[in-house]
Amino acid sequence: MTHQTIPSTHRAIPSRRPSMFRAAVRTLRSHRLRFAMPALAVLLGVAFVTGSLIYGESVSAAVARARTNSQPDVSVKITPDRSAGSRSADPSGGTPQLDDSLLRRLRTLPGVSAARGTVEGHSFLVGSDGTLVGDLYRAAGINYVPDGTGQDPRYPLTAGRGPRTAGEIAVDRQAAERAGYRVSDRVRIVVNGTAQSARLVGIFTAQDGRAAAGGTLTAFDTRTAQRRFASAPGGYSEITLTAADGTSQTQLAEQARKLLPSGLRAATRADLDSEAASTSDGQKLTTILLGFAGIALFVSTFLVANTFTMLSAARAREHALLRAVGATRKYVMRLVLAEAAMVGTVASVAGYLLGIGVATLLDRLFGVTGGPSAALRILSVTPVLAALAVGIGVTILSAYLPARRAAAVAPVAALRTSEPPTAASLRRRNVIGLAVTGFGALLVAAAVGSQNLLFGAVPILLIGLIVLTPLLALGVTGLLRSPLTRLAGIRGKLAVENARRNPRRTAATATSLMVGLAMVTAVTVVITSVNRMDEQRADSSMTSDLCITAVDFAEIGDDTAARVARLADAEAVTPIIHTYFDLSDANSLSTTAVDPATVQRLAPVTVRKGSLDRLDHGIAVTEKTAARHGWRLGSRVTGTLGDAGTRTSLPIVAIYDAPDDLTPVLISAEALPRTSGTEHRPHTAAILIKAAHGRTAALRKEIQRTLDNPALLVQDRADARAAAAARNAPFLNIMYALLSVTVLIGALGVVNTMGMAVFERVREIGVLRALGLDRRRVGSVLRLESVTISLLGSALGLVAGSVIGAAAVLGQEGVPLVIPWDRTLLFFLATTAIGVLASLWPGRQAARIPMLKAITTDTE
């Protein structure tokens, strides 16, 4: 009769397959707490992905919109063709000129209705509080080009008029509001490294990508802008053409190309928009953020897979009974995958909603202080589809192997509660893990000589460790058995044995912590090592009492060193000007221009042969450089100094040793060729200053008062070292913020495992209570087990991260390897705290189980 009943039931199952979804819903409702943690992990990963996409698309759209609106009448743009090697395109070796002559010829083309020459450069606006305004990278100086109506169509005025003389400027409305200025105010600006006053005569609106991203726009009259920013007198940065009615962009570009000399290009508006879209800052940032989101999702897969594996083991009898009444393997597998799909759907929807908040947070994290926020495109198609695809896809893929195991349960296993893995399968896994880990370690070692290998070596090493973790879990917990037993007695022994009971589960839980901590540790090792290198360079190069440097994207004015040298308490002053010397054999040497009369008093320069006294009429080279080229004292070196384009032959007047920033060639600052325009002008990198005895602090205040330039930093030795140490702190903090999601998911994995363990060990907990362990001691067993698993993940992550970070550092010349033991200890203690916190809720749940109910339950 049984033989006849089973086929009948088997035939009934397919006709009732829609009820599979109802069964999945009932399972989710009855085990909602068990599914909460994997759903939360997927939710966090989806939120990271969708938030990155929403923010990236919003930024790209805002910048593209601003770019389009900022040049409403541009059909064709004429610019130097950098890809063509413009320096060699001109017979004289210079860049082909965009000047008034070319502008007049282009204006006469039959298809042109208007032509405009524009020139731009860096110009910083000083606020009424004396600080620089906005994003310094996007602080631009522009020329105001009025049309027949007296206004520049790119920058519609909201107050005042356009600038007409050298002492007048106009600024964009957002910058004026942030700086606290109105029309007719005297304002401070910093241009070409020098602070100066100007009259604010106009305020305009600017649909410009720089202003939209938090920068400032300062408009000058065209002649003033050319003197300050043009690469040559009377030159332009670009020329834009507006097509007449009946002339297309392509036709106008073809006509313009016939007039252009070699080295210039004419690009249509469509080409420019396409190029700008492909290099959008929003897209680049989105790619980086999605990389971190991918790491978070990768870690989430372990939590999801671990949950479904544990649930499948706990529901082995349920699945076996389904098989006994006629359900096929495919039906059971689809049932588990349907549960996973539902979990993924709920996590995707919730993750998308949370992703809107993540996008807002990213806007604040990566946005510019004082800059406008990007209007979030919360209903964009790509983030919505990505949320569903990622959330559901990751959950189903993670649950696939557990679903196969559940479907493989035989009907005769209806009386079993679990099926432990066979030793053979674990042995095969260990062999594979050893092979992959070894291969990954070899690749990491090889990456020391070739940094590109590191991008492939790191994933392979981590995957190998993931596969090998069950073996490592058995080894580590075996070592911990004795000390924990001595420390906590039977509770310590029980905790270790519970962790060893299922090494796969322990490994999956520890792995979720390992990946996040490995990334955090690797980044910390690299940044700490780079900071140490910066500190060492600051110590070796900062032998003067004071040093003047410019803030990022700013520069030091050409007359700054001379102004400081005139101060009474300044005993010695030298500028540090970086340029290069192109040799006749096509080699190039980095060259530093200094004051030969004072440099030895201000920097650790040791002259081995000759003297710097004759540096005005020659050059000095390091011993290594002289040996490499076969030069001696008196040898003549022929080449081109800087971008001047004029070949010269200079004798070697000294052979010396010095820090890296003063090698391999020294020349006199007075010997630098005088160039017109800004493109070929060498810029001062720093100014070193020796103060009169006991007058360092007074001289520093006097310099700040004299220069009155917030774009310049006047630092003593302590300031220079502190600035060097703090230079990479913002980057490290951002890395921590991005990787914290991964570490959080790892912590959820520990909570999830311990929580599931309580549901699995109801009878075991009851027996322990019956044998005399009170509620507090039962909780301590779970706490010790949680800490053991957390420390396993911590140890693996710290070791792997240190190895990866060390490989990255050792591959960089001049960067000392520094293992940050203080931070490593902090990570270790934080992981211990994660283990303790992860056990609180499961421990409370275990303590609440009535003893008699626990003893009589049918679960272990």
N, C-alpha and C positions, 0 to 999 in steps of 0.2 A: 504493500500500500504506500509505503514511503516513496518507493521508486516511482509510483504513479503520481503522487502528490507534488513532488518537486518539479516535474515538467509542467504540471498545470500552473503552479505558482510562478514558474519561470516565464510562462506565456503571459501571465497577468502583469508582470512587472513592466514590460514595454508599454502596454496600454495605459499604465498609470505613471509614465515617466514625468509628466508635468508636475506631479507631486514631489519630485526630487527637489525642486526649488522650495516647496513648502517645508520639506524635511531639512533643507539647508538653513532656512530661516529659523526653524525651531531649534536647530543646533546652535545657531548664533545667539538666540535668546537665552538658551539654557546655559551656555558657556560664555556669556558676554564679557565677564571679567577676564577670562583667559585670552579672548581675542582683543582685549583693549590695548595691550602693550604693542603687539605687532601692528595694529591699526595706527597707533600713535606714532610708531617709528616710520611707517610709510607716509603718514600725514606730514611729518616733519620734512621728509625728503621731497615730497610733492610740493610743499610750501616753498622750499628752497628753490626748486626748479621753476615753478610758476612765478615766484617773486622775481627771480633773475630775468625771466623772459619779459614779464610785464614792465619791469624797470628799464631793461635794455631797449625794448621796442619804444617805450615812451621817450627815453632820452634821444634815440635815433630820430624819431619823428619830430621831436621839438627842435633838434639841431637842423634837420633837413628843412623844416618849415622856416626856421630863422634864416637859413642860408638862401632859400629861394626868395624870401621877402626882402632880404638885405640888398639884393641886386635885381630889382624888378625889371630893369631895362637892358640887361646884359644878354646879348645873343652869342657873341664870340669873345673869348678872352685870349690876349696875347701875353705869353710869359716866357722866360728863359726855359729852354729844353734841357732840364737837368739830366735826363737819361741819355742825351746825345753827347754829354761831356762838353758843356759850354765853354770851359776854359780853353779847350783846344780848338773850339770852333772859330774863334776870331784869330786872324793872322798874327796879331800882336800878342796873343796869349791871354787876352782878357775876355770878359763876358760881353757878347753883343749888346749894344745899348738900346734900351727903351727910352727914347728921349723925345723932345718936342719936334724934332725933324721927322721922326717916324710917325709921330702922332698926326702931324699935318698931312703927311702923305696918305695915311690910312683914312683920314677924315674925307679925303677927296674921292674915295671909292664910290662907284655909282650905287651900290647897295647899302650904303651907310647913311642912317639918319642922324646918328650922334656918335661921338667918340669921346672917351674920357681916359685921362692918364691918372692913375692912382699910385700912391706911395705910402707904405706902412712900416712901422717899426714898434719897438717897445717903448711905452711911456706909462709911467706910474702916477697915479693920483694920490696925493696926501690928504687925508681927511682933516676935518677941523680939530680932531683930537691929536693930530700929529703922527698918526699911523697910516700905513699904506692901505688902500681900499681894494677889496675884491680879490679875485684869484690872480696872483701875480703872473702865472703862465699865460693868461689870456688878457693881460693889461696891454692894450694896443694904442698906438698913436696913428692917426689917419689924416689924410688931407680932405678938406671940405671943398667940394667942387660945385659951385652954384651953376644952375642952368639959366635960361632966359628970365625966369621968374625971381632969380636971386636966391633960390633954395636948392640944396642937393637932394634929389629924389630918393637917395638911399637913406637919408637921415632927416626926416621931416621935423621942423622946429616946433616946439611947444611953448618956448619963451625966448625972447631976445632975437638975435640974428647970428649969422655965421661969422667966423673969425676972418679978419682982413689984414692984420699986421702981425709981426712977430710976437708982440706982447699980449695977444688975445687968443683965447681958446673957447671951445664949446665941448660939453661932455654929454654923455647919454643920461637920460632921466633917472634910471635906477642908480647909477653911480653918484649923481648929484644928491639924491635922497640919502644914500648911505653915508656920503661924505659930509652932509649937512650944509650944502652950498646952495646959493641962489644967484640969479643973474646980477651982475655988477660986483660980486664979491671978488676980493683978491684971494687967489688959491695958490697952493704949492704943488708943483709937479716935479718929477725926476725924469730927465731925458739924457741919454748918453752918459749916465753916471753922475750927473750934476743936478742938484736941486735948484730950482728957480721959481720966481713968482710970475703969475700971469693974471690977466683980468678975464673973468668968466663972462662972456658976452652972449652965450646962447646955450640952451638946453634942448636936446632933440630926442626923439624916440628912435630906437635902433632894433630892427628885426635882424639881428646879427647873432651867429652862433656863439661868438665869444661872450657877448653880453648875456645871451640866454644861459650860458654856463657859469655866470657869476663874474665874468671879467669886466673891465672898464674900457670905454672908448673915449679918447681925448682927440678932438679935431683941431687941426691947425690950418692956416691958409696954405695953399699949395707950395709957394716958394719956401716958407719956413719948414714945412714937412720935408721938402727935398733936401734942404741943408742938413737936416737932422737924421734922415733915414735913407736917402737915396744912395745907391752903390756908386754913383758918380755924380758930379755936379749937373743939375738940371735933369737928372734921370728919374725914371718911374719904376715901381715894382711890377706893374702890369698895365696893360692898356685894354680897355673894354670897348666893344662896338655894339651898337644897337642897329638891328636890321630894319631897313625901310620896308614899307608895305609892298608886298609882292616878292620880297627876297627871303629865302629860307636861311636858317642857320648854316646849313651845309654849304649853300651857294656863297654866302658871305665869307665863310671860313676859307673856301677855295680861292676866292678873290684876294683875301688878305695874305695867304701863303705866298702868292706870287710876288709880293712886295717885301717879304721878310728875309733878312739875311740868315745865313746858316747859324744855328744855335738858338733860334726862337721858334716857338710853336704856336699855332692857332687852334684852340679847342672850342667846340660848340658847347652851348649850355647843357645839352643832353649828355655830352661826354663828361663835363665837369661834375654834373650831379651824380652820374654813375660812379665816377672815381671817388667822390666824396662818400657815397654810400658804402663802398667797399672798404673804406678805411675809417668808418665811423667809430668814434670813441665808445658809443653805446654798444656796438657790436663786439668790439674788443673786450669790453668789460663783461658783457654777457657771456662770452666764451670762457673767460676766467672763472666767473661765478658758477657756470654750469659744470666746470671741472670739479669744484668743491662740492656741488650738489651731487655729482656722480659718485664721489667718495661716500657721501652720507647715504645715498641709496644702496651702494654696495654693502655697507655695513648693515643696512636695514634687512637685506636679504638673509643674513644669518639669523636675525631675530625672528623673522617670519618663518623661515625653514625650521628653526628650532621649535617654535610654537606648534607647528603642524606635525612635526615629528613626535613631540611629546603627547599631543592630543591623539594622534593615530595610535600610539602605544596604549594610551589610557582607554581608547575606544576600540581596542582590538576585538573584544568580545562582541561589541555592537556590529562591527563590520563582518565578523565571522557569522553572526546570526543572519545578517542580510544575505550572505552567500548561501547559508544553509536553506533559506526559504526561496532561493532561486535567483538572487541578484547576480549579475555577471561581474567580472573584474572591471569591465569598462564602466558599468553603472556605478560601482563604488568609487572608482577613480574620478568620474565626472561629479559625483556627489561632493567629494573633498575639494575639487577644483571650483565647483559652484560656490562653496563656502568661501574659498579664497577670493573669488571674483566679487562676491558681495562685500567682503572686508575691504578689498581694494577700491570698490566703487564708493563706499562710505568715506574711506580715507582720502580718495581723490577729490570728492566734493568739498569735504572739510579742509583739505589741504589747499585747494584753490582759494577758498575764502581766507584762510590764514596767509596765503601767498600775497594777497593784496596788502596785508599788514607788513609782510616782509619787504615788499616793493617800497612801501613808505619808509621803512627803516633803512633800506639800502640808499634811498634818496638822501636821507639825513647823514648816513655814514660816508657816502662817496660824494655827496654834493658839496658845493663850495660854500663856506661860511658867508652868509649874507647874500648868497645867490638865490635866484628863484627856483622853486621846486618844479620838477617836470610834471606835467599833467598826466596822471596815470591812465593808461588805456586798459581799464579793467575787464572789458568785454572783447578783447582782441581774440581772434580765432586761434592763433598759434598757442598761446598759453592754455586755453581751454582744452584743446586737443591733447596738448602735452600732459596736462594734469591727468586726464583719463587714461591716456596711453601708458604713462609712466606708472601711475598708481596701480591700475589693474594689471598691467603687464608684469611689473616687479613682483606683485603679490602672487600671481599665478605661476610665474617661473620659479619663485622661491618654494611654492607648495607642490611643485610637480613631483620631485623625488619622494617626499612624504606621501603624496597621493598614490604613487606607484607601489610603495611599500604597503600602504593600507589595502590596495586592491589585491596584493599578493597574499593576504591572510587567507589561509585555508578554512573551509567550513568547520573542520574538526577542531579548530583552535578556539571554538566558542567558549571554552572554559578557561582560556588564558587571558591575562591582562596585559602582557607585553611580550615582545620577541626580542631578546637581546641580540646585538650584532655578533656574528660569528668571529672567531679569532682569525680565521683565514682572510676575511675581508679587511680587517684592521691591519693585518700583516701586509697585505697588498698596498693599502693606503700608506703605511709607514715607508715602504720601499719607494713608492712614487714621491712621497713628501721629501725623503732624503735626497732623491735625485734632483728634484726641481729646486729645492733649497740650495743644494750644492752648486747647481748651475747658476742660480741667481746670485749667490755669493761670488762666484768667479766673475760674473758680468759686472757686479758692483766694484770688485777690485780692478777690473780692466777699465772701468769708467773713470778711474783716477787719471789715466792718461788721455782719455777721450770722453769729455763731458756729455756728448750726445748719447753715449751708451747708457747713461744713467736713467734716461726716460723709459727705456725698455727694461733695464735691470731691476728697477725698484718694484714694478708690478710682479715680475717673475719671482723675486725674493719673497715678497709678501704672500703670494699665492702658495709658494713652497712651504712657508711657515704655517699658513692656514691648514694645508693638508697634513702637515707634520704635528700640529698642535695636540692631537689626542695622545701621541707618544710622549710628547713633552709634558703633558698634563699628568700622565702616570708617573713620570720621573720626578717632577717637582713635588707633587703631592706625596710621593713616597719619601722624599727628603723631609717633608714637613710633618710626617706622622709622629716621629719621636719627639721633636721639640714641642709640638702642640699638645701631645699627650702629657708631657711633663708640666706644661703650662696650665692646661685646663682639664686634665684628667680624662675621664671617659668621654666628656663632651668634645674635647679636641680630637680624640680618636674617631668618634662617630662623625664629626664634621669632615675629616679627611676621607674616611671610607665612603661617605655619601658622595663626595666630589669624585672619588675614583670609581664609583659604581658604574657610571656611564661616561667614559672618557670622551665620546663624541659630543655629548651634550655639554660637558664642561668645556671642551675645546671650542665649540660654537659660541658659547657665552663669552669666553675669554677673548676670542678672536674679534668680537665686536668692539671690545675695548682696545685691543692691540693695534688695530689699524689707525684709529684716531690718535692714540698716543704716539705711535710711530711718526705720523705726519707732524704732530706738534713738536716732538723732540727733534726731528730732522731740521725743521725750520729754526728752532731755537739754537741748535748747534751752529748753523750757517750764520745766522744774524749775530750771535755772540762772537764768533770768530771774526767776522767782518768788522764789528765794533772794536775788537782788540787791535786789528790792523789799523783802523782809523786813529785810535788812541796812540799807537806807536808812531804813526806818521806825524801826528800832531806834536808829540813829544820831541821827535827828532828834528822837525822843521821849525818848530816854534822856539827858537833860541833868542828871539828879540823880546823886548819888554811888551810891546804892543803889536797887534796885527790888524790891518783893515781889510775886510773882505765884503763882498756884496751878497745880499740875499739872493735866493734862487731866482734865476731869469733876469737879474739886474746886472749892472756893470759898474766899474769904477771909472770916474771921469779922468781924462788925460792929464788934467792940471791938478788932480788931488794930491799927488805926492809932493809937488812943488809947494802947494799951499800948506801942507803939514810941515815941510822942512823949514818954512819961515817962522814957525812957532818957537818961542824962546826956550822951552824945555825939551825940544827935540834935538838930541845930539847927533843922531844919524838916521837917515831915511833912505830906503831903496824901494823902487817898484819891482814887482815880479811880473814880467810880461811874457806870455807864452806865444811863440810863433814856430816856424820851421825853416829848415835850410835844405832845399832840393839840390842834391849833388848832380854832377854831370852824368853819372852812371845810373840815373833814375832812382837812386836811393834817396830817402828823406830822413833827416835827423831832427828830433825835437830840440828846439832852441829856446833859451830863456834869456831875456834882456834884463839887465840889472844896472845899478849904479856901481861901477867898479871901485870907486873910492870908498864906499861904505859897506859893500856886501859882506866882506869878511868880518866886520864887526857885528853883523846882524844875523848871519846864517853860518852853519858849520861847513864852510868851504876851506879845504886844505889844498894849497898850491904845492904840487910836487916839483914842477920845473917852470922856469920863467916867472912872469909877474903879471898881475891884472892891471898894472898901471898903464899898459899900452893897449888895453882892451878897446879903446875908442877907434883903433886902427887895425884890429884883428879879432880873432876869436880864441876862446879857450875850450879845450876838449878834455873829457875824462881819460884816465889811463886806459880803461877798457876800449874806449872808442879809438884812441890812437893806435893801440895794438891791433885792433881788428882791421883798420884801414892802412896800417903800415906808416902812420904819420909820425913825425918827430917835431920837436920845437923848431919853428921856422918854416915848416912845410906850408905850402899854399893850398887852400881849399877853394875850388871853383864851383859855383852853383848860383841858385836864385834864392834870395832871402825873402821869405814870406810870399805874399801875393803881388809884390810890386812888379814882377815880370822882367826886371832888369838883372842880367847876369853880372856877378862880381867875383873877384878873386881876393881872398883874405888870408893873411899869414896866421899861423898858430903861435900865439904869444904866451900861452900858459897851458900846462897840463895839471889837472886838479882832480880831487875827489869831493863829493858832496851828496846830500840826500837825493832821492829819486826826483823830487820836483824841481831840482836845479841841474839836472843832467839831460843829455850827454854833452850839450854845447852851451856855452855862455857867450853873450855879446854885450856890448854897452847899449843902454837904452837910447843914448844920444846917437848911436850909429844906425838905428832903425830907419829904413827909407821912409820918407814922407809921402803919404798916399792921400789922394782926394777921395771924397765919398766915405761911406761907412763899411762897405763890403770887404775891402782889403785892409782895413785898419786893425792892427793887432790890439787886443784888449788887455788891460791890466788885470791880472788874476788876484793880486794881493799887494799890500804895501807893508813892509816891515819897518818898525820904528824902535829906536833905542832912546829911552828917556834919560834926562839928567838924574844924578843920584838922588833917590828918595822922592822923585817927582812923577812917578808913573801914574798914580791916581789923578794928580792934578792935570797932567798932560792929557790923559784920557778924556776928562771933562772938557778941556779946552778944545780938543779935536772935535768932539761931538758938537760943541757950541759953534765952532768955526764952520764946519761942513754943513751942519743942520740938515742932514740927509738921512731919513729913516730907512733908506734902501741900503745903507752901509752899516756894517757891524764893526765896532771897535772893541777888540777882545784882548785880554791878557792871557797868560799861559793857562791858568785854571779855566778860564772861559773857553778857550780853544779845545782843551781836553774834554770838558763837559759837553760842548757842542758836538764833538766827534762821537762821543759815547751815545748821545741822544739822537743822532741823525736817523737811525733806522728804527727807533722806538715806535713811531706811528705805523710803519709797515708791519712790524712784529705784532702789534696790537690788532691790526686788521686781520692778520693770519689767524691769530687766536680766536677772534670773533667768528671767522668763517669756519674754522675747524671745531669750534665748540659744539656745533650741531652734531657732528660725528661722535664726539665724546659723549654727548648727552644720549644719543641713541645707544651707544655702548653701555651706559649706565642703565638705560631702560631694559637692555638685554639681561643684565644681572637681576633686576627687579622681577622681570618676567620669569626667568628660570627659577628663582626662589619661590615665587608665587605659585608656579605650576608644581613645584616640588611639594608644596603643602597639600595640594589637592591629590597628588599621587600617594602621599605617605600618611594618609589619615590613620590607618591601622597601626603603622609604625609609631606614630606620635602617641596614639592611645596606649600602646604597650610601654613606651618610655614613661608615660605618666603613671601607669600602673606599677612600674618598677621603682618609682620614687622620684622621678624628675619633676619638679614643679614647673609652672608656666614660665617663670623667668629663665630656668635652665634650658627648657626646650627652645625658647627664643635664642638663647646664647649658642646652641648648636647650629641653628640656621645662620646666626650672625657669623660664626667662625667659618662656616662653609662658604658664605657669601664673600667674606674677606679673602679666603683662600683662592677663590675663582678670580676675584678682582686683582689680587696681587700677581697671579699667573699672567693675566692679560697685561698688567702694568710692566712686569719684568720683560716679557716678550716685546712690548711696544718700545720700551726705553732702549733695549739692546738694539733692536732693528733700526729705530730712529737714529740712534747714535752712529751706527755703522753707515747708514745712508747719508747722514749729515757729514760725517768724516770724509766719505768719498767725494762729496760735493766740494768740501773745503780743500782737500788735498789736491784736487784738480785745478785749483786757482793759484797762480804764481803769486807769492808774496803774502798770502793769507795764512796766518798761524792757526793751527787747529786748537780750539778751546772747547772743552767739554764743560758745560755749565753745571757743575755739581750741585750748586745751591738750588737751581731750578729743577734739576733732576730729582733731588730729594723732595722738593715741593710737589712735583708730579706724583711721586711715590706715595706721599702722605695723603694727597688728594684722592688717589685711587683707593687707599685704605678707607678714607671717609666715604667714598662711593659705596664700598662694600658694606659698611656699617649701615648707611642710610638705606641701601637697597634691601636690607633684611628687616627693616622696622615693620613695614606693612605685612609681609609674609609671616613674620614672627608673631605679630598681633593676631593674625588670622589663625595660626596654629594654636595659640594659647586659648582661643575662644572655643575650640572644638571640645565638646563634652567627652569625658573619658570613656563612658560606657558606649556612647555612639561610635567613637573611634575604634574601640576594640571589636565591635560587632559589624563594622563596615565590610563590604566585599572588595575594597581596594586595598592595596598594600600601604 
